């Protein structure tokens, strides 16, 4: 296993999860209307979960004797704050992070059961998030 490449991949994950904290916190502040309370609650839960995921990635990095990044991935302010726009942006963020975890899995496969299981667990979480957001976006028939 190439530890440098694994640490680099984990730092990308860390940076994206930290961006998720900022993204979901911002979204929660921008929700207006009669559905505000449950949507804000869900968005804040997502921000908390992103922070948990960031901490887990950081712990993996330090376990490998790496140095956790102090950066966050880029944040694009679209100034689109309808619930639909927020959910679409969330979906893109989740899909990008899913790909980051899949890349990690490929890097560690066959070399570390521990890291494989971590990557698989996070892939499951991301796929679950994607499915949930897609259901929220879907229009009733």
TATA-V823471 format. One record per residue. N is the residue number from 1. RES is the residue in three letters. OMEGA is omega in whole degrees, 0 to 359 (none if undefined). Layout:
<<N & RES & OMEGA> <N & RES & OMEGA>>
//
This chain:
<<1 & UNK & 178> <2 & UNK & 185> <3 & UNK & 180> <4 & UNK & 179> <5 & UNK & 179> <6 & UNK & 178> <7 & UNK & 178> <8 & UNK & 179> <9 & UNK & 178> <10 & UNK & 177> <11 & UNK & 175> <12 & UNK & 178> <13 & UNK & 178> <14 & UNK & 181> <15 & UNK & 179> <16 & UNK & 177> <17 & UNK & 177> <18 & UNK & 175> <19 & UNK & 177> <20 & UNK & 177> <21 & UNK & 181> <22 & UNK & 182> <23 & UNK & 184> <24 & UNK & 176> <25 & UNK & 178> <26 & UNK & 180> <27 & UNK & 181> <28 & UNK & 179> <29 & UNK & 187> <30 & UNK & 182> <31 & UNK & 178> <32 & UNK & 175> <33 & UNK & 187> <34 & UNK & 176> <35 & UNK & 188> <36 & UNK & 189> <37 & UNK & 181> <38 & UNK & 181> <39 & UNK & 178> <40 & UNK & 179> <41 & UNK & 180> <42 & UNK & 180> <43 & UNK & 178> <44 & UNK & 175> <45 & UNK & 179> <46 & UNK & 178> <47 & UNK & 179> <48 & UNK & 179> <49 & UNK & 177> <50 & UNK & 178> <51 & UNK & 176> <52 & UNK & 178> <53 & UNK & 178> <54 & UNK & 178> <55 & UNK & 179> <56 & UNK & 178> <57 & UNK & 178> <58 & UNK & 177> <59 & UNK & 177> <60 & UNK & 180> <61 & UNK & 182> <62 & UNK & 174> <63 & UNK & 179> <64 & UNK & 181> <65 & UNK & 176> <66 & UNK & 180> <67 & UNK & 180> <68 & UNK & 179> <69 & UNK & 173> <70 & UNK & 183> <71 & UNK & 165> <72 & UNK & 179> <73 & UNK & 185> <74 & UNK & 179> <75 & UNK & 179> <76 & UNK & 176> <77 & UNK & 182> <78 & UNK & 185> <79 & UNK & 174> <80 & UNK & 187> <81 & UNK & 172> <82 & UNK & 179> <83 & UNK & 179> <84 & UNK & 179> <85 & UNK & 179> <86 & UNK & 181> <87 & UNK & 177> <88 & UNK & 178> <89 & UNK & 177> <90 & UNK & 180> <91 & UNK & 179> <92 & UNK & 178> <93 & UNK & 181> <94 & UNK & 179> <95 & UNK & 178> <96 & UNK & 181> <97 & UNK & 175> <98 & UNK & 179> <99 & UNK & 178> <100 & UNK & 178> <101 & UNK & 177> <102 & UNK & 177> <103 & UNK & 178> <104 & UNK & 180> <105 & UNK & 179> <106 & UNK & 181> <107 & UNK & 186> <108 & UNK & 184> <109 & UNK & 179> <110 & UNK & 181> <111 & UNK & 183> <112 & UNK & 177> <113 & UNK & 180> <114 & UNK & 180> <115 & UNK & 175> <116 & UNK & 181> <117 & UNK & 175> <118 & UNK & 181> <119 & UNK & 180> <120 & UNK & 178> <121 & UNK & 182> <122 & UNK & 175> <123 & UNK & 177> <124 & UNK & 178> <125 & UNK & 181> <126 & UNK & 178> <127 & UNK & 177> <128 & UNK & 178> <129 & UNK & 180> <130 & UNK & 179> <131 & UNK & 181> <132 & UNK & 180> <133 & UNK & 178> <134 & UNK & 175> <135 & UNK & 180> <136 & UNK & 181> <137 & UNK & 185> <138 & UNK & 178> <139 & UNK & 176> <140 & UNK & 182> <141 & UNK & none>>
//
